[in-house]
Amino acid sequence: MTFGEKLKEARKEAGLSQEQLAEKMSVSRSAIAKWENDKGMPDINNLKAIAQLLDVSIDYLLDDEEKISFTIKRSFYRNVAWCLWC
């Protein structure tokens, strides 16, 4: 899912319209629409506000994948730990 799709889904899950979210964030409704349509990205302060208002993590919003794969990361760290003892 894209950032915009996740933003829209989280906003609807929170029961907010674009206008209501915009009002809470002190931005325009068109800014919310632009972000939801992947025509732009909020700055870091707005991103933090979105995450807090919609009760989602920034990682969730920014990651293109729906789930983070921990298998690859674990494998990498095991190899690094093994090499440290080499």
C-alpha positions in Angstrom: 0.0 0.0 0.0 1.1 3.5 -0.7 1.4 6.3 1.9 -1.8 7.9 0.6 -3.7 4.6 0.8 -2.6 4.0 4.3 -3.4 7.6 5.3 -6.9 7.4 3.8 -7.6 4.0 5.5 -6.3 5.2 8.9 -8.3 8.4 8.6 -11.5 6.6 7.8 -10.8 4.1 10.6 -10.6 7.0 13.0 -14.0 8.2 11.7 -12.6 11.5 10.4 -13.4 13.3 7.2 -10.6 15.0 5.2 -11.9 18.3 6.5 -12.0 17.2 10.1 -8.4 15.9 9.9 -7.3 19.1 8.2 -8.8 21.2 10.9 -7.2 19.2 13.7 -3.8 19.6 11.9 -4.3 23.2 10.9 -3.8 22.5 7.2 -6.1 22.7 4.3 -8.5 19.9 3.2 -6.7 20.0 -0.2 -3.4 19.2 1.5 -5.0 16.0 3.0 -6.5 15.2 -0.4 -3.1 15.7 -2.1 -1.4 13.4 0.4 -4.1 10.7 0.1 -3.7 10.8 -3.7 0.1 10.4 -3.4 0.6 13.8 -5.1 2.8 15.0 -2.2 4.1 14.1 1.2 3.6 15.9 4.5 6.7 17.4 6.2 8.0 15.7 9.3 6.0 17.7 11.8 2.8 17.0 9.9 3.8 13.3 9.6 4.2 13.2 13.4 0.8 14.8 13.9 -0.9 12.4 11.5 0.6 9.4 13.3 -0.5 10.8 16.7 -4.0 11.8 15.6 -4.7 8.6 13.8 -3.0 6.4 16.4 -0.6 4.7 13.9 3.1 4.6 13.7 5.2 6.7 11.3 6.9 3.4 10.2 3.5 2.0 9.2 2.7 5.1 7.2 6.0 5.2 5.3 6.7 1.5 4.7 5.5 0.4 1.2 5.0 -3.1 2.4 2.1 -4.1 4.6 4.2 -6.2 6.9 7.9 -5.9 7.8 9.9 -9.0 7.2 11.9 -9.8 10.2 13.4 -13.0 8.8 15.9 -11.1 6.6 17.0 -8.9 9.4 17.5 -11.8 11.8 19.6 -13.6 9.2 21.7 -10.5 8.6 22.4 -10.0 12.4 23.3 -13.7 12.8 25.8 -13.4 10.0 27.3 -10.3 11.5 27.5 -11.8 15.0 29.2 -14.9 13.4 31.7 -12.7 11.6 32.6 -10.8 14.8 33.8 -14.1 16.3 35.8 -15.1 13.2 
